[in-house]
Amino acid sequence: MNSPAPIAKKSDGKWMALLAALLGWMFDGLEIGLFPLVARPSLKDLVDTETITATAANAQEAQQMIDGEVGMWIGIATAAFLIGAASGGVLFGWLGDRIGRVRAMTLSVLTYAIFSGLCGVAISPEMIVSFRFLSALGMGGEWSLGVALVMEIWPDRSRGFLAGLIGAAANVGFLLIALFGLVLGQQILELEGVMLSAGLPQSWVTFFIGAEGHKTGWRLLMLLGASPALLTFFIRLFVPESAKWEQEKGAGKTSHWATRDLIGVLIGALSALTIIYFSMNKLEWAGDYATAVRIIAILTAVSITTVGYMYPVVQYLLRMKRQAPTMVSSWGSTIGHMLLGAMLSGVALMGTWGSLQWAVPWADQLAEAEAKQLELPAKEVDARRADARSQTQIWSAIGAIIGTILAAVAGQKYGRRITYFSLCLMSQISALWFFLGNDSVDTMFLISVFIAGATTASFYGWLPLYLPELFRTNVRATGQGFSFNFGRIIAAVGALQTGNLMARFEYDQVFLGTTIPGGYPLACSVMSLIYVIGMVVIWFAPETHGKPLPE
């Protein structure tokens, strides 16, 4: 039985639960913010640049081919991470509804800590992708479990404030890893000397710091991802179980979850992974019908994934209905709310992962081009790139911390629907301004990424407020886990298409007499149009303002 540890007083349980959840979300943000910082440096080290250079006609073509290869792997790694988080949200959400929020949260944090740290010893792009997928399983689960636990333990009047803290905590982690990356970039040579003076072999130091001309220390940042493992001890010692879940267990409702139903999650995850193949493969075997085959295949995969991820919940509700028909008065609304929540989350997540998450790699690219144009030495090129990446993420994260809190407060005060509509509108405007109004990493670049970060991340204060209000206690962790994390499948498709758009529109395009820069600006601007869909869908969602959590 998972009872509160004697160290923590029962009256303090809600504070222990909140602290554990906030730390978990902070580490989630750290994990999410880590990869944009190391994406280009790590993959440039791991792809086979020698073979690419040997096949290129000249140095410029070689650089373009390497950038294309790196961009492809960034898209694949991002998509694998999102698919893993979606699968983990359903898997660990199911576990949380079956064995309890606290025990499942402990397992989820340990999962993403271990595999995130293993990324630091990866020796190929395939290993990066695999470890990112596995670490995301735990991260996706922690989000749904933490939200369910806190919202069930704290009173209804606190939900707006708590939702803001949830979003802010994740972005504090996003900010902390950016600050750490900034310091590491500035002190990388000193750190190398410390490691050598400590007696570490030169081969080890080179492995973790990088070779001459590529001393980025990305492996050290990746290893930092293992730090959340320490949080698991705190969770097990101090955090009490949700009383509402304990009531559900006492009523016998948790026994309706069956392990065999997870076959649906497995099939859904495998189907989702095929999206990567059909998005990134040229499908030469399909000839002139490649585009049509790709669209049909991706839509089919998304449909199979939807059914697979929903399968455990459907089976659970059917068992409950057979045993006690009166216990399932809202069978249809539960499924409908899961799909609706997934659409609302999908808009927010695709807007982030298909658009603004590419701000850091774009800043890296701009800084590298500027430094090489000035013919700076390799050390200064690396320093400028590291500074641009970290500064971009720092200002985006600061904006996000403010935006998530304000969004939750607005949702609590003015209503859920009008707030979501306003967030979509502001996100659309700010994203277009950021990508189409900048061509160098300067003051205006940082101001606009601060505003874009505040608006596009604001949904992560609104979603923890709204999603728990759509589901009853017995399916809350699984229902909101599906809703939020299935949005990551949609975002994965978007992230992959951003990479495809960059390859297709490498050069500037003229639209309505206006020249739009190719590459990141054009691709990310197109993907940001997803917010228009959100402005429409929200009016089909129920307004839950002023209502208690469903029992």
C-alpha positions, 0 to 999 in steps of 0.5 A: 500500500502506498501510504504517506511516509511518517517523515511528512505530516499528513497536513503537509501532504499537499505541499510535498505533492506540489513541490515534487510535481514542480521539481518534476516539471522543472526537470521536464523543461530542462530535458525539453530545453536541452536538445535544442542547445546540443542538436546541431553540435552533437549531430554534426559530430555524429553524422558521417561528414567525411563521406559527405565531404568526399562526394561533394563538388566543393566546400560550399556544397559539402556544407549544404549537404552536411546541414541538410543531413543534420537538419534531417536528424534533428527532425527525426530525433524531435519526432521520436521524442514527441512520439515517446512522450505521447506513448509515455503519457498514455502508458504511465497515465494508465499506470497511475490510474491503476497503481496510484499517482505517486508510484507511477510518477516515481517510475516515470521520473527514473525512466527519463533520467536514465535514458536522458543521461545515456544520450551523453555517451551516444556514438551515432545519430541512431543512438541519440534518437533511440535514447531520446525516445525512451527518455520521453516515455518517462517525461510524458508520463510525469506530466500527466501524473503530476497534474492529476496528483496536484489538482486532486490534492489541492482545493478547486479555488487554487487551480488557476494558480497551480496551473500557472506554476506548472507551466512556469516550473517547466520553463524554469528548467528550460531557462536553467539549462540555457544558463548552464549552456551559456556558462559551459560555452564560456568556460569550456577551455578552462573545464578542459584544463581542470579535467586534464589536471584531474588525471583524466585520459586525453581520450576521455576529455576529447570525448566529452569536451570535443575535438579541436574546432568542435569543443562544445561540451554537448555530452556534458550537457546531455549527462546532466539529464540524469540528475532527476534520478535524485527526485525519485527518492524524495517522491517515495519518502515524502509525497502522499497518494491522492485521497481521491484515487484512494477512494476510487481504489476502495470502491474497486474501480481501479481493478478494471484496468487490465495489463493486456490492454497495453497492446493498444499502446504498443501498436499505437507507438509502432504506428506512430514511428512509421510516420517518421519513415513516411515523412523523411523517406523520399519513397522513390519506389512510389514514383510520381505518386510519392506525395499522395502515398506519403499523405495517405500513409501518415493519415493512416498511421495517425488514425491507428495510433489514435485507436491504439492509445485510446484502447485501454480507456475504452476497454476500462469503460466497457468493463465498468459498464458491464459490471455497473451500468450506472457507474458510466453515465458519461462514456461517450463524453469521456471519449469525446473529451479525449479527442477534443483535448488532443486537438487543443493540445495538438495546436499548442504543441505543433505551434511550439515544436513545428515553429518556435523550437527551431529558434535555437538551431536558427540562431546557431545557423545565423551566428555561424554564418556571421562569424564565418563572414567575418573570417573569425578563428574557429574558437570564436566561431564556436563561442559565438554559436554557443552564445547565440544558442543560449541567449535565444533560449534564455530570453525565450524561457523568460518570456515563457515563464511570464506567459504561462502564469498570465495565461493560467490567471487569465483562464481562471478570471475570464474563462477558458475559451476566450483565453485560448482564442486570445493565446492563439491569436497572439501566438500567430502574430508573434511567431510571424514577427519573429521569423520574418522580421529578423536576419541576425542575432541582435537585440531585436532578435532577442526581444521578438523571441522573448515575446514569441516565447511568452505567447507560444508557451502560454498554453502550458499554463492553460492546459493544466488548468483545463484538461483535468476539468474534462475527466472524472477521477477514475480516468483523469490521469489516462484521459488528460495524459492522452489529451496532452501527449497525443498532441505530441503526435500531431506535433511530431508530424509538424516537426518533420514537415518543418524539416521537409519544408526547409529542404524544399524551400531552401531559397527565398520565395516571393509571396504576394510581392513580398520576399520571404527568406528560405530555410527556417523563416519560411518553414517555421512561418508556414507551420505557425499557421496551425494557430488559426485552427485553434481559434476555430476548434476552441468554440466547440469545447465546453466552458468549465469556468467556475465548475469543480473537478468532476468526481 
